[in-house]
């Protein structure tokens, strides 16, 4: 009786390990975890509010970066026009 029980345990332990590590078992565990988080609507509302605030902040930051980029582009364009005008004047004086 004892050797048979021992043999069954020796076979079942690796079998359970394989089953628990399988993708199906992991999917079931994930689904159970999601079910727990869906039960708290106030937590979900807080998360949504936080994400909306982050989207607003990132939008403002992006607009600021866009304005900076446009300003730098205009400075570089103006600088190149001034340099080309100066070069043209220098050529006229030399020529």
LODO-227724 format. One record per atom (N, C-alpha, C): x, y, z; residue number from 0; atom name. Coordinates in Angstrom, 2 decimals. Example, Ala and Ser with C-alpha at 12.3 -4.5 7.8 and 13.67 -1.06 7.14 Angstrom:
BEGIN
       x       y       z num atome
   13.19   -5.69    7.80   0     N
   12.30   -4.50    7.80   0    CA
   13.20   -3.30    7.80   0     C
   12.85   -2.25    7.08   1     N
   13.67   -1.06    7.14   1    CA
   12.90    0.03    7.87   1     C
# end
This chain:
BEGIN
       x       y       z num atome
    0.82   -1.18    0.00   0     N
    0.00    0.00    0.00   0    CA
    0.87    1.25    0.00   0     C
    1.85    1.32    0.86   1     N
    2.71    2.48    0.96   1    CA
    3.51    2.71   -0.32   1     C
    4.13    1.69   -0.94   2     N
    4.87    1.92   -2.19   2    CA
    3.96    2.43   -3.31   2     C
    2.71    1.97   -3.36   3     N
    1.80    2.43   -4.40   3    CA
    1.47    3.91   -4.21   3     C
    1.23    4.31   -2.99   4     N
    0.95    5.71   -2.69   4    CA
    2.16    6.58   -3.02   4     C
    3.33    6.10   -2.65   5     N
    4.56    6.82   -2.96   5    CA
    4.73    6.98   -4.47   5     C
    4.46    5.93   -5.21   6     N
    4.58    5.96   -6.67   6    CA
    3.59    6.96   -7.28   6     C
    2.39    6.99   -6.76   7     N
    1.38    7.93   -7.26   7    CA
    1.82    9.36   -6.99   7     C
    2.34    9.64   -5.80   8     N
    2.81   10.98   -5.48   8    CA
    3.99   11.39   -6.35   8     C
    4.89   10.46   -6.59   9     N
    6.06   10.75   -7.42   9    CA
    5.62   11.09   -8.84   9     C
    4.60   10.48   -9.32  10     N
    4.11   10.74  -10.67  10    CA
    3.28   12.03  -10.71  10     C
    2.47   12.26   -9.69  11     N
    1.56   13.41   -9.70  11    CA
    2.26   14.76   -9.50  11     C
    3.30   14.80   -8.72  12     N
    3.98   16.07   -8.46  12    CA
    4.52   16.69   -9.75  12     C
    5.29   15.99  -10.58  13     N
    5.73   16.61  -11.84  13    CA
    4.56   16.91  -12.78  13     C
    3.54   16.05  -12.75  14     N
    2.39   16.28  -13.60  14    CA
    1.68   17.58  -13.21  14     C
    1.50   17.82  -11.93  15     N
    0.90   19.07  -11.48  15    CA
    1.78   20.26  -11.84  15     C
    3.08   20.11  -11.72  16     N
    3.99   21.21  -12.07  16    CA
    3.85   21.57  -13.54  16     C
    3.78   20.56  -14.40  17     N
    3.63   20.81  -15.84  17    CA
    2.30   21.49  -16.13  17     C
    1.25   21.01  -15.50  18     N
   -0.09   21.58  -15.74  18    CA
   -0.16   23.02  -15.25  18     C
    0.40   23.29  -14.08  19     N
    0.34   24.64  -13.54  19    CA
    1.19   25.63  -14.32  19     C
    2.23   25.17  -14.97  20     N
    3.08   26.04  -15.76  20    CA
    2.60   26.18  -17.20  20     C
    1.55   25.51  -17.55  21     N
    1.06   25.54  -18.94  21    CA
    0.41   26.88  -19.24  21     C
    0.35   27.26  -20.51  22     N
   -0.31   28.51  -20.89  22    CA
   -1.79   28.56  -20.50  22     C
   -2.45   27.42  -20.52  23     N
   -3.86   27.39  -20.15  23    CA
   -4.02   27.75  -18.68  23     C
   -3.19   27.19  -17.83  24     N
   -3.27   27.51  -16.40  24    CA
   -2.92   28.98  -16.15  24     C
   -1.96   29.51  -16.87  25     N
   -1.60   30.92  -16.71  25    CA
   -2.74   31.82  -17.19  25     C
   -3.42   31.44  -18.26  26     N
   -4.56   32.22  -18.74  26    CA
   -5.70   32.21  -17.72  26     C
   -5.94   31.07  -17.11  27     N
   -6.98   30.99  -16.09  27    CA
   -6.61   31.86  -14.89  27     C
   -5.36   31.84  -14.49  28     N
   -4.92   32.67  -13.36  28    CA
   -5.05   34.15  -13.69  28     C
   -4.70   34.53  -14.91  29     N
   -4.85   35.92  -15.33  29    CA
   -6.30   36.35  -15.32  29     C
   -7.17   35.50  -15.81  30     N
   -8.59   35.82  -15.82  30    CA
   -9.13   35.98  -14.40  30     C
   -8.69   35.13  -13.50  31     N
   -9.13   35.25  -12.10  31    CA
   -8.63   36.54  -11.47  31     C
   -7.42   36.94  -11.80  32     N
   -6.89   38.20  -11.28  32    CA
   -7.65   39.39  -11.83  32     C
   -7.99   39.37  -13.11  33     N
   -8.77   40.47  -13.70  33    CA
  -10.14   40.56  -13.06  33     C
  -10.73   39.43  -12.78  34     N
  -12.05   39.44  -12.16  34    CA
  -12.00   40.15  -10.82  34     C
  -10.88   39.99  -10.09  35     N
  -10.74   40.67   -8.80  35    CA
  -10.64   42.18   -8.97  35     C
   -9.92   42.67   -9.98  36     N
   -9.76   44.11  -10.17  36    CA
  -11.01   44.75  -10.74  36     C
  -11.82   44.00  -11.47  37     N
  -13.06   44.56  -12.00  37    CA
  -14.10   44.77  -10.92  37     C
  -13.92   44.19   -9.79  38     N
  -14.88   44.30   -8.71  38    CA
  -14.80   45.62   -7.97  38     C
  -13.79   46.44   -8.21  39     N
  -13.62   47.70   -7.50  39    CA
  -13.79   48.87   -8.47  39     C
  -15.02   49.36   -8.66  40     N
  -15.23   50.44   -9.63  40    CA
  -14.57   51.75   -9.23  40     C
  -14.44   52.02   -7.93  41     N
  -13.79   53.27   -7.53  41    CA
  -12.31   53.27   -7.91  41     C
  -11.70   52.11   -7.84  42     N
  -10.30   52.00   -8.25  42    CA
  -10.18   52.21   -9.75  42     C
  -11.10   51.68  -10.51  43     N
  -11.09   51.86  -11.96  43    CA
  -11.31   53.32  -12.31  43     C
  -12.22   53.98  -11.62  44     N
  -12.48   55.40  -11.87  44    CA
  -11.24   56.23  -11.57  44     C
  -10.55   55.91  -10.48  45     N
   -9.31   56.62  -10.13  45    CA
   -8.25   56.41  -11.20  45     C
   -8.14   55.19  -11.69  46     N
   -7.14   54.90  -12.73  46    CA
   -7.46   55.66  -14.01  46     C
   -8.73   55.72  -14.38  47     N
   -9.12   56.44  -15.59  47    CA
   -8.85   57.93  -15.43  47     C
   -9.17   58.48  -14.27  48     N
   -8.90   59.90  -14.01  48    CA
   -7.40   60.19  -14.09  48     C
   -6.60   59.31  -13.53  49     N
   -5.15   59.49  -13.59  49    CA
   -4.66   59.45  -15.03  49     C
   -5.16   58.49  -15.80  50     N
   -4.74   58.39  -17.20  50    CA
   -5.17   59.60  -18.01  50     C
   -6.37   60.12  -17.76  51     N
   -6.82   61.31  -18.46  51    CA
   -5.94   62.51  -18.12  51     C
   -5.57   62.64  -16.86  52     N
   -4.68   63.73  -16.46  52    CA
   -3.32   63.60  -17.13  52     C
   -2.82   62.38  -17.23  53     N
   -1.53   62.16  -17.90  53    CA
   -1.62   62.49  -19.39  53     C
   -2.73   62.15  -20.02  54     N
   -2.91   62.48  -21.43  54    CA
   -2.92   63.99  -21.62  54     C
   -3.61   64.71  -20.74  55     N
   -3.64   66.17  -20.81  55    CA
   -2.24   66.75  -20.62  55     C
   -1.52   66.23  -19.64  56     N
   -0.17   66.73  -19.39  56    CA
    0.75   66.48  -20.58  56     C
    0.66   65.28  -21.14  57     N
    1.50   64.96  -22.29  57    CA
    1.12   65.78  -23.51  57     C
   -0.18   66.08  -23.67  58     N
   -0.62   66.93  -24.78  58    CA
   -0.03   68.33  -24.63  58     C
   -0.08   68.88  -23.43  59     N
    0.51   70.20  -23.20  59    CA
    2.01   70.20  -23.45  59     C
    2.67   69.16  -23.00  60     N
    4.11   69.07  -23.21  60    CA
    4.44   68.95  -24.70  60     C
    3.65   68.20  -25.41  61     N
    3.85   68.05  -26.85  61    CA
    3.64   69.37  -27.57  61     C
    2.63   70.13  -27.19  62     N
    2.39   71.44  -27.80  62    CA
    3.56   72.38  -27.51  62     C
    4.09   72.32  -26.31  63     N
    5.23   73.15  -25.96  63    CA
    6.45   72.78  -26.81  63     C
    6.68   71.50  -26.98  64     N
    7.80   71.05  -27.82  64    CA
    7.61   71.46  -29.27  64     C
    6.37   71.43  -29.74  65     N
    6.07   71.85  -31.11  65    CA
    6.37   73.34  -31.29  65     C
    5.95   74.16  -30.32  66     N
    6.23   75.60  -30.38  66    CA
    7.73   75.86  -30.36  66     C
    8.46   75.16  -29.50  67     N
    9.92   75.32  -29.44  67    CA
   10.56   74.94  -30.76  67     C
   10.09   73.87  -31.36  68     N
   10.64   73.42  -32.63  68    CA
   10.37   74.45  -33.72  68     C
    9.17   74.99  -33.76  69     N
    8.85   76.01  -34.76  69    CA
    9.71   77.25  -34.56  69     C
    9.91   77.65  -33.31  70     N
   10.74   78.81  -33.01  70    CA
   12.18   78.58  -33.46  70     C
   12.73   77.43  -33.12  71     N
   14.11   77.14  -33.54  71    CA
   14.24   77.06  -35.05  71     C
   13.23   76.51  -35.70  72     N
   13.25   76.43  -37.16  72    CA
   13.24   77.84  -37.78  72     C
   12.41   78.71  -37.21  73     N
   12.38   80.08  -37.75  73    CA
   13.70   80.79  -37.50  73     C
   14.33   80.57  -36.33  74     N
   15.64   81.18  -36.08  74    CA
   16.68   80.69  -37.06  74     C
   16.70   79.39  -37.31  75     N
   17.69   78.84  -38.25  75    CA
   17.44   79.32  -39.67  75     C
   16.18   79.43  -40.05  76     N
   15.86   79.92  -41.39  76    CA
   16.28   81.38  -41.53  76     C
   16.00   82.19  -40.51  77     N
   16.39   83.60  -40.55  77    CA
   17.91   83.74  -40.57  77     C
   18.59   82.91  -39.80  78     N
   20.05   82.95  -39.76  78    CA
   20.64   82.62  -41.12  78     C
   20.09   81.61  -41.77  79     N
   20.63   81.24  -43.08  79    CA
   20.36   82.33  -44.11  79     C
   19.21   83.01  -44.01  80     N
   18.94   84.13  -44.94  80    CA
   19.91   85.28  -44.68  80     C
   20.18   85.57  -43.41  81     N
   21.11   86.66  -43.09  81    CA
   22.51   86.31  -43.59  81     C
   22.94   85.07  -43.36  82     N
   24.27   84.65  -43.80  82    CA
   24.39   84.70  -45.32  82     C
   23.34   84.30  -46.02  83     N
   23.41   84.34  -47.49  83    CA
   23.42   85.78  -47.97  83     C
   22.71   86.70  -47.28  84     N
   22.75   88.12  -47.64  84    CA
   24.12   88.72  -47.39  84     C
   24.72   88.36  -46.26  85     N
   26.07   88.86  -45.93  85    CA
   27.07   88.34  -46.95  85     C
   26.97   87.07  -47.31  86     N
   27.89   86.50  -48.29  86    CA
   27.72   87.19  -49.65  86     C
   26.48   87.52  -50.02  87     N
   26.25   88.21  -51.29  87    CA
   26.86   89.60  -51.25  87     C
   26.73   90.31  -50.14  88     N
   27.33   91.64  -50.01  88    CA
   28.84   91.58  -50.07  88     C
   29.42   90.56  -49.43  89     N
   30.88   90.42  -49.46  89    CA
   31.37   90.13  -50.86  89     C
   30.64   89.35  -51.61  90     N
   31.03   89.06  -53.00  90    CA
   30.95   90.31  -53.86  90     C
   29.93   91.13  -53.63  91     N
   29.81   92.36  -54.42  91    CA
   30.94   93.32  -54.12  91     C
   31.35   93.39  -52.85  92     N
   32.46   94.27  -52.47  92    CA
   33.77   93.77  -53.05  92     C
   33.96   92.45  -53.10  93     N
   35.20   91.88  -53.63  93    CA
   35.23   91.98  -55.15  93     C
   34.08   91.88  -55.76  94     N
   34.03   91.76  -57.22  94    CA
   33.91   93.05  -57.89  94     C
# end
